[in-house]
Amino acid sequence: MRGGSLRTIAAPFVAVGPSGVAIRTRLSHLSAADEQVLRLVAAHLGSLASRDLKRRCADGLEHSAERWAERKRALTEEASSRWAGSITKATHDQWALSRRAQLAHIHSLQAGVRTIAHRLSLPIGEKGKGRAPGGYRSAREWFAKSRRLQVLEDRLSAEQADRAVGRVRVVRGGKRLARNRHHLPAAQLTQAQWRQRWEAARWFLQADGESGKRFGNETIRVTPDGEVSLKLPAPLAHLANAPHGRYTLTGAALFHHRSDEWADRITTNKSVAYRIHYDTDRSRWYLTASWTIPPIKTVPLSHARTGGLIGVDTNADHLAAWRLDQHGNPCGQPRRFFYDLSGTAMHRDAQVRHALIRLLHWAQRHGLSIAIEDLDFGAEKTREKHGRQKRFRQLISGMPVSKLRARLVSMAAELGITIVAVDPAYTSRWGAQHWHKPPTSKTRKTTRHDAASIAIGRRALGHRIRRRTAPPPAHQSDGQEHRTAQAGHGTRGREETRPRIPGPRTRSTGTRRGANAGDQDAQHRSERPTEPVQPMLSPEERSVDVVQHVSDEAFGATCAVPRLRSAG
């Protein structure tokens, strides 16, 4: 690679399976009174959650267990101890998520500052070397980027100052939805529609499970028959229609996916967390049940490589997959699993799930593991890195790499399929260099994505991506050691000559295996020497033999190989 050194490539590893399960169903046949109670409870708890999040953000890095207990006691007076525990836990999770997002934003700003500073230091119009960018094209662009560098440095210093004191900026309901309030025509929303979405996004109606309690949750309780009841907060206790300040919904909740697992947990009083949310687009209420599962024991990497695997290259509109044997050779035909990422979020999610389930069923039929790249475009989609390639930045920004990988791991765990994650460095480039042309034939056209899938699979198997260089035609006989056939690293004699295939070559000879098929001079064939072969020649004899070989060619000798002189 010219213009720079290769970065260190991480070793492949077996992806860890999911640690939790979540299922969802619709709350059907709700009465008007049920919906009114759900709205009142969700709005009341949502206001408490907003207030608690404000207090947590004000504490910053000075938060302690005493302040946590103080916040929980204040919430208990206006709800209950269990509702207060769920609210404070959700607050801490949201604050921690904001801290991680803040750190990722700082890394993105630092990458942009480094790129711009490097390009500004180069003369105008200088071309880049290797993967390093060159100078800017014109003085006008150089001036504009110098101003942008100052803007990015100001933003970076502000973010670093906020992180030093533990200050985060969180919007309950989402920053995008909050900005849509000022751009309603562009968002294709009316003020009433926006208000309905904003209120529903800020509602809070979720409760953590408790082991040992009845049906695994004392706050939101779901019986095996589907009866849903919830504990009302203290200010809304007058709305109860059941003993102990509870309200029972007239509608039923019946889970179809993983219903047996859910029923086993609630009948044994194991903890199950519930969340009730409202879909404004469909005007429906949904109930989500979730619980943790013991970590799935991953198989060793050597076991996952047994019999080969399937290499998968992730692209913007399809998954390119190819089956490889244990030696890294592609088998059969490449497969492509297409999906469409346009439209609504539910449509995109369904497209990804449909493509993944087809891939998993194909791997299950062959009993193979799946190798996929451990992609992360967090620092790779800035406009400072790719410049004017706006379409490419939109392309990589729209690829659901994290969601796709998480879904693939969780869905593969249910089918008992192992997922091997590999370093994505240079897989597309080296795959196109070494594996784009060889599999191509008159009846099969290999794409760069197919070649990348082979590179990914070979890296997961522990092989080098490049193919073994084919020797010249004059040296491709069995007497030479260089072969293009792939073999495992531990295979004995993989660099030696291959034995002769057993079986008669003519009808006059019987079936036998040659003692040393690689030594063609030991065989009695036409125009082959039959003299005994010496194990080694001295330098003097070797020089004499070369002279003899040249003289034979000058006189038009029929033998095309140099003859070895016998001793004495």
C-alpha positions in Angstrom: 0.0 0.0 0.0 1.6 3.3 -1.1 1.4 6.5 0.8 1.2 5.0 4.3 1.4 1.9 6.4 -1.4 -0.5 7.1 -3.2 -0.3 10.3 -3.3 -3.2 12.7 -6.0 -5.6 11.9 -7.9 -7.0 14.9 -8.4 -10.7 15.2 -11.9 -12.2 14.5 -14.1 -13.1 17.4 -17.4 -14.9 18.1 -20.1 -12.3 18.8 -21.8 -12.5 22.2 -25.5 -13.4 22.1 -28.3 -11.2 23.4 -28.8 -10.7 27.1 -32.5 -9.9 27.1 -35.8 -10.5 25.3 -38.6 -8.1 24.4 -42.1 -9.0 23.0 -44.9 -6.7 22.1 -48.7 -7.0 21.6 -51.6 -4.7 21.1 -54.0 -3.7 23.9 -57.3 -4.3 22.1 -60.9 -3.7 23.0 -60.1 -0.8 25.3 -63.0 1.3 26.5 -63.1 5.1 26.5 -62.6 5.1 30.3 -59.6 2.8 29.9 -57.9 5.1 27.5 -58.7 8.2 29.6 -57.1 6.5 32.7 -54.0 5.5 30.7 -53.6 9.1 29.4 -53.9 10.6 32.9 -51.5 8.2 34.5 -48.9 8.5 31.6 -49.1 12.3 31.7 -48.7 12.5 35.5 -45.8 10.1 35.5 -44.2 11.9 32.5 -44.2 15.2 34.3 -42.5 13.5 37.3 -39.9 12.0 35.0 -39.2 15.3 33.4 -38.7 16.9 36.8 -36.4 14.1 37.9 -34.3 14.3 34.8 -33.9 18.0 35.3 -32.6 17.4 38.8 -30.3 14.7 37.7 -28.8 16.8 34.9 -28.3 19.7 37.5 -26.3 17.3 39.8 -23.8 16.5 37.0 -20.7 14.6 38.3 -21.6 15.5 41.9 -24.4 12.9 42.0 -24.3 10.5 44.8 -26.4 7.7 46.4 -27.7 10.2 49.0 -29.1 12.5 46.2 -30.5 9.5 44.4 -32.4 8.5 47.6 -33.6 12.0 48.1 -35.0 12.2 44.6 -36.7 8.9 45.0 -38.4 9.9 48.3 -39.7 13.1 46.6 -41.2 11.0 43.8 -42.7 8.5 46.2 -44.9 11.1 47.7 -46.5 11.9 44.4 -46.7 8.3 43.0 -45.5 5.2 44.8 -42.1 3.7 45.7 -42.2 1.3 42.7 -43.1 4.0 40.2 -40.4 6.2 41.8 -37.8 3.4 41.3 -38.8 3.0 37.6 -38.5 6.7 37.0 -35.1 7.2 38.6 -33.7 4.2 36.8 -34.9 5.5 33.5 -33.5 8.9 34.3 -30.0 7.4 35.0 -30.1 5.4 31.8 -31.0 8.5 29.8 -28.3 10.5 31.4 -25.7 7.8 30.7 -26.8 7.6 27.1 -26.4 11.3 26.7 -22.9 11.1 28.1 -21.9 8.5 25.5 -23.5 10.5 22.7 -21.6 13.5 24.0 -18.3 11.6 23.8 -19.0 10.4 20.3 -19.8 14.0 19.2 -16.4 15.2 20.7 -14.6 12.5 18.8 -16.4 13.5 15.6 -15.4 17.2 16.1 -11.8 16.2 16.8 -11.6 14.2 13.6 -13.0 17.1 11.6 -10.5 19.6 13.2 -7.6 17.3 12.4 -8.7 16.8 8.8 -9.2 20.5 8.1 -6.0 21.6 9.8 -4.0 19.0 7.7 -5.5 20.2 4.4 -5.0 23.9 5.3 -1.3 23.2 5.9 -0.9 21.9 2.4 -0.4 24.1 -0.7 -3.6 24.8 -2.7 -4.2 22.2 -5.4 -1.7 19.6 -4.0 -2.9 16.1 -4.5 -3.3 13.6 -1.7 -1.0 10.7 -1.1 -2.4 7.3 -0.4 -5.4 7.7 1.9 -4.2 11.1 3.2 -6.2 14.0 1.7 -4.5 16.7 -0.3 -4.9 20.5 -0.3 -8.0 22.4 -1.1 -8.8 23.1 -4.8 -9.0 26.9 -4.7 -8.2 29.9 -2.5 -12.0 30.4 -2.0 -12.5 27.0 -0.6 -9.3 27.3 1.6 -10.8 30.5 3.1 -14.2 29.0 3.7 -12.6 26.0 5.4 -10.4 28.2 7.6 -13.6 29.8 8.9 -15.2 26.4 9.5 -12.1 25.3 11.4 -12.7 28.1 13.9 -16.4 27.2 14.2 -15.5 23.5 14.9 -12.8 24.5 17.4 -15.3 26.7 19.3 -17.8 23.8 19.4 -15.2 21.4 20.5 -14.0 23.6 23.4 -17.7 24.1 24.5 -18.4 20.3 24.4 -15.2 19.5 26.3 -16.0 22.1 28.9 -19.5 20.6 29.3 -18.1 17.1 29.7 -15.6 18.2 32.3 -18.4 19.4 34.6 -20.8 16.6 33.6 -23.3 18.8 31.8 -25.5 17.1 29.2 -28.4 18.4 27.1 -31.4 16.1 26.9 -34.8 16.7 25.4 -37.6 14.4 26.6 -39.6 13.6 23.5 -36.7 14.0 21.1 -34.7 16.9 19.7 -36.0 16.2 16.2 -39.6 16.4 17.2 -39.0 19.6 19.2 -37.4 21.2 16.1 -40.4 20.2 13.9 -42.5 22.6 15.9 -40.9 25.4 14.0 -41.1 23.7 10.6 -44.5 22.2 10.5 -45.1 22.5 6.7 -41.8 20.7 6.0 -42.7 18.0 8.5 -46.2 17.7 7.0 -47.8 18.1 10.3 -50.5 20.4 11.7 -50.2 22.0 15.1 -52.7 19.6 16.6 -50.9 16.6 15.2 -47.6 17.8 16.5 -49.0 18.5 19.9 -50.4 15.0 20.1 -47.1 13.4 19.1 -45.2 15.6 21.5 -47.4 14.7 24.5 -47.3 11.0 23.7 -43.5 11.0 23.4 -43.2 12.6 26.8 -45.5 10.2 28.6 -44.1 7.7 31.0 -45.8 4.3 31.7 -43.2 1.6 32.3 -42.4 -0.5 35.4 -39.5 -2.7 36.3 -40.1 -6.3 37.2 -39.6 -7.9 40.7 -38.7 -11.5 41.3 -40.9 -13.2 43.9 -43.9 -10.8 43.4 -47.1 -12.0 41.9 -46.7 -12.6 38.1 -43.3 -10.9 38.3 -44.5 -7.3 38.5 -46.4 -5.6 41.2 -46.9 -2.2 39.4 -48.1 -3.4 36.0 -49.6 -6.9 36.4 -50.5 -9.2 33.5 -52.2 -12.5 34.3 -51.8 -15.7 32.1 -55.3 -15.0 30.8 -54.2 -11.6 29.5 -55.8 -9.4 32.1 -53.9 -6.1 32.6 -54.0 -4.1 35.8 -51.8 -1.3 37.1 -51.1 0.5 40.4 -52.4 4.0 40.3 -50.3 6.9 41.6 -51.5 8.5 44.8 -53.1 11.6 43.2 -55.1 9.3 40.9 -56.1 6.7 43.4 -59.8 7.8 43.1 -60.0 6.3 39.6 -59.4 2.7 40.9 -61.9 0.0 40.0 -60.2 -2.8 41.9 -58.9 -3.3 45.5 -55.7 -1.8 46.8 -55.8 1.2 44.5 -55.5 -0.7 41.2 -57.2 -0.2 37.9 -58.0 -3.2 35.6 -58.4 -2.7 31.9 -61.3 -4.2 30.0 -59.1 -5.2 27.1 -56.8 -8.2 27.1 -53.2 -8.6 26.1 -52.3 -11.9 24.4 -48.7 -12.5 23.3 -48.1 -14.7 20.3 -44.4 -14.6 20.0 -42.5 -16.3 22.8 -45.8 -16.8 24.6 -44.6 -20.0 26.3 -41.5 -18.4 27.7 -43.5 -15.5 29.0 -46.0 -17.8 30.6 -43.3 -19.8 32.3 -41.8 -16.7 33.8 -45.0 -15.2 35.2 -46.3 -18.5 36.6 -43.1 -18.9 38.6 -43.2 -15.3 39.6 -40.0 -14.3 37.8 -39.4 -10.6 37.0 -40.9 -9.2 33.9 -40.7 -5.5 32.9 -43.7 -3.9 31.1 -44.1 -0.7 29.1 -47.4 0.7 27.8 -47.1 3.2 24.9 -49.4 4.9 22.5 -48.9 4.9 18.7 -50.2 8.2 17.4 -50.1 7.2 13.7 -52.3 4.1 14.3 -54.2 5.4 17.4 -53.4 2.2 19.2 -52.1 1.2 22.6 -49.3 -1.4 22.8 -47.8 -3.4 25.7 -44.2 -4.5 25.6 -42.9 -7.2 28.0 -39.1 -7.7 28.5 -36.9 -9.8 30.7 -33.2 -10.8 31.0 -31.9 -14.1 29.9 -28.7 -15.9 31.0 -25.8 -15.2 28.7 -25.5 -17.7 25.9 -22.3 -19.7 25.9 -20.4 -18.9 22.7 -18.7 -21.7 20.9 -14.9 -21.5 20.4 -13.8 -19.9 17.2 -12.2 -23.1 16.0 -15.5 -24.9 16.3 -17.3 -22.1 14.4 -14.8 -22.5 11.5 -15.5 -26.2 11.2 -16.7 -27.1 7.7 -16.3 -23.5 6.5 -18.7 -20.6 6.9 -20.6 -17.9 5.0 -19.0 -14.5 4.4 -21.5 -11.6 4.3 -20.8 -8.1 3.0 -23.1 -5.4 4.2 -24.2 -2.8 1.6 -26.7 0.0 1.3 -29.4 -2.1 -0.4 -28.5 -5.7 0.0 -26.4 -8.3 1.7 -23.8 -10.1 -0.5 -23.0 -13.6 0.8 -20.9 -16.5 -0.4 -20.3 -19.9 1.1 -16.6 -20.8 1.8 -15.1 -24.2 2.7 -12.7 -24.6 5.5 -9.7 -23.8 3.2 -11.2 -20.5 2.2 -12.3 -21.5 -1.3 -15.7 -20.2 -2.5 -18.3 -22.9 -3.1 -21.4 -22.7 -5.2 -23.0 -19.5 -6.3 -23.0 -16.1 -4.5 -26.3 -15.1 -2.9 -27.8 -11.6 -2.5 -30.5 -10.6 0.0 -32.0 -7.3 -1.0 -33.8 -4.8 1.3 -35.3 -1.3 0.7 -34.4 1.4 3.3 -36.8 4.0 2.0 -40.1 4.8 3.6 -41.1 4.7 7.3 -39.1 3.3 10.1 -41.4 0.3 10.4 -41.0 -0.4 6.7 -37.2 -0.3 7.0 -37.2 -2.5 10.0 -39.4 -5.1 8.3 -37.1 -5.1 5.2 -34.0 -5.7 7.3 -35.7 -8.5 9.3 -36.9 -10.2 6.1 -33.4 -10.1 4.5 -31.8 -11.4 7.7 -34.2 -14.3 8.1 -33.5 -15.5 4.6 -29.8 -15.3 5.2 -30.2 -17.3 8.5 -32.4 -20.0 6.9 -29.7 -20.4 4.2 -27.0 -20.8 6.8 -29.2 -23.2 8.8 -29.7 -25.5 5.8 -26.0 -25.9 5.4 -25.2 -25.9 9.1 -22.6 -23.1 8.8 -21.6 -20.0 10.8 -21.9 -16.5 9.5 -19.0 -14.0 9.2 -19.8 -10.3 9.1 -17.9 -7.1 9.4 -17.8 -5.2 12.7 -18.7 -1.9 11.1 -18.8 1.4 12.8 -19.3 4.6 10.8 -19.3 6.9 13.8 -16.2 8.8 12.7 -16.4 8.0 9.0 -19.4 10.0 7.8 -18.2 13.6 8.4 -18.1 16.0 5.5 -14.6 17.0 6.4 -13.4 13.4 5.7 -15.3 12.9 2.4 -15.4 16.5 1.2 -17.9 17.0 -1.6 -19.0 13.3 -1.7 -22.4 14.2 -0.3 -24.1 11.2 -1.9 -21.5 8.8 -0.4 -22.0 10.5 3.1 -25.7 10.0 2.8 -25.2 6.4 1.7 -23.1 5.4 4.7 -25.2 7.4 7.1 -28.3 5.5 6.0 -26.8 2.1 6.4 -28.3 0.5 9.6 -25.0 -1.2 10.6 -25.5 -1.3 14.4 -29.2 -2.2 14.2 -28.5 -4.8 11.6 -25.7 -6.4 13.6 -27.8 -6.4 16.8 -30.8 -8.0 15.0 -28.6 -10.6 13.3 -27.0 -11.7 16.6 -30.3 -11.9 18.4 -32.1 -13.8 15.6 -29.1 -16.1 15.0 -29.1 -17.1 18.7 -32.6 -18.4 18.4 -31.6 -20.7 15.5 -28.3 -21.8 17.1 -26.2 -20.1 14.4 -22.8 -18.6 15.4 -21.8 -15.1 14.3 -18.2 -14.3 13.7 -17.2 -10.6 13.7 -14.1 -9.6 11.7 -12.2 -6.3 11.3 -13.6 -4.5 8.2 -10.2 -3.0 7.2 -9.3 -3.4 3.5 -11.9 -6.2 2.9 -13.5 -4.4 -0.1 -10.2 -3.3 -1.6 -8.3 -6.6 -1.2 -11.3 -8.6 -2.1 -11.6 -6.7 -5.4 -7.9 -7.1 -6.0 -7.6 -10.8 -5.4 -11.1 -12.3 -5.8 -13.0 -10.2 -8.3 -11.6 -11.8 -11.5 -11.0 -15.5 -10.5 -14.6 -16.5 -9.9 -15.9 -14.7 -12.9 -16.8 -16.9 -15.9 -19.0 -16.7 -19.0 -22.1 -17.7 -17.0 -21.3 -15.9 -13.7 -20.5 -12.2 -13.2 -18.8 -11.5 -9.9 -19.3 -8.1 -8.3 -17.0 -6.2 -6.0 -19.4 -7.0 -3.1 -19.2 -10.7 -3.8 -15.4 -10.5 -3.8 -15.6 -8.6 -0.5 -17.8 -11.4 1.0 -15.0 -13.9 0.1 -12.4 -11.6 1.8 -14.6 -11.4 4.9 -15.0 -15.2 5.1 -11.3 -15.9 4.6 -10.4 -13.4 7.4 -12.9 -15.1 9.7 -11.4 -18.5 8.8 -7.9 -17.3 9.7 -6.6 -17.3 6.1 -4.9 -14.4 4.2 -7.2 -12.6 1.9 -4.8 -12.7 -1.1 -4.7 -15.8 -3.2 -1.5 -17.9 -3.5 0.4 -16.6 -6.5 0.2 -19.0 -9.5 3.6 -20.1 -10.8 4.6 -19.6 -14.5 3.3 -22.2 -16.9 6.7 -23.9 -17.2 6.7 -24.6 -13.5 3.2 -25.8 -12.9 4.1 -29.5 -13.2 4.1 -31.9 -10.2 7.8 -31.5 -9.9 7.4 -27.9 -8.6 6.3 -27.0 -5.1 4.1 -23.9 -5.6 0.5 -24.7 -5.9 -2.6 -22.5 -6.1 -4.9 -24.9 -4.3 -5.7 -23.8 -0.7 -4.9 -26.0 2.3 -5.1 -25.4 6.1 -2.1 -24.0 8.0 -1.7 -27.2 9.9 -2.0 -29.6 7.0 1.1 -31.8 6.7 2.8 -31.7 3.3 0.6 -28.8 2.0 3.6 -27.4 0.2 4.9 -30.7 -1.2 4.2 -32.4 -4.5 0.9 -34.2 -4.9 0.9 -38.0 -5.2 -0.2 -39.6 -8.4 -3.9 -40.4 -8.6 -4.3 -44.2 -8.3 -5.6 -46.0 -11.3 -4.3 -47.3 -14.6 -3.3 -44.8 -17.2 -3.4 -47.4 -19.9 -5.0 -50.8 -20.2 -1.6 -52.5 -20.0 -0.9 -51.4 -16.5 -2.5 -52.4 -13.2 -3.9 -50.3 -10.5 -1.2 -49.0 -8.2 0.1 -45.8 -6.5 3.5 -44.4 -7.4 6.1 -44.4 -4.7 7.0 -40.8 -5.6 4.8 -39.4 -8.3 6.6 -36.0 -8.0 9.9 -37.5 -9.3 9.1 -37.8 -13.0 12.7 -38.7 -13.8 12.3 -42.0 -12.0 9.4 -43.1 -14.3 10.2 -45.1 -17.5 8.6 -42.8 -20.1 9.6 -41.7 -23.5 12.2 -39.0 -23.7 12.8 -39.2 -20.0 16.2 -40.1 -18.5 16.3 -43.5 -16.8 19.7 -43.1 -15.1 19.9 -43.0 -11.4 19.4 -39.5 -10.0 22.0 -38.1 -7.8 20.9 -36.4 -4.6 23.2 -33.4 -5.0 25.8 -32.0 -7.4 28.9 -30.1 -6.6 29.2 -26.5 -8.0 31.8 -27.6 -10.5 29.5 -30.4 -11.9 26.5 -28.0 -11.9 28.4 -25.5 -14.0 29.5 -28.2 -16.4 25.9 -29.5 -16.7 24.7 -26.0 -17.6 27.3 -25.7 -20.3 26.2 -29.1 -21.6 22.6 -28.1 -21.6 23.3 -24.9 -23.6 25.3 -26.9 -26.1 22.5 -29.4 -26.5 20.0 -26.7 -27.3 22.4 -25.2 -29.8 22.6 -28.4 -31.7 18.8 -29.0 -31.6 18.7 -31.7 -29.0 15.3 -33.2 -28.5 15.4 -33.3 -24.7 14.0 -30.2 -23.2 15.3 -30.6 -19.7 19.0 -30.6 -18.5 20.4 -34.1 -18.0 22.1 -35.0 -14.8 25.5 -36.7 -15.0 26.0 -39.9 -13.0 28.9 -40.0 -10.5 32.1 -41.4 -11.9 
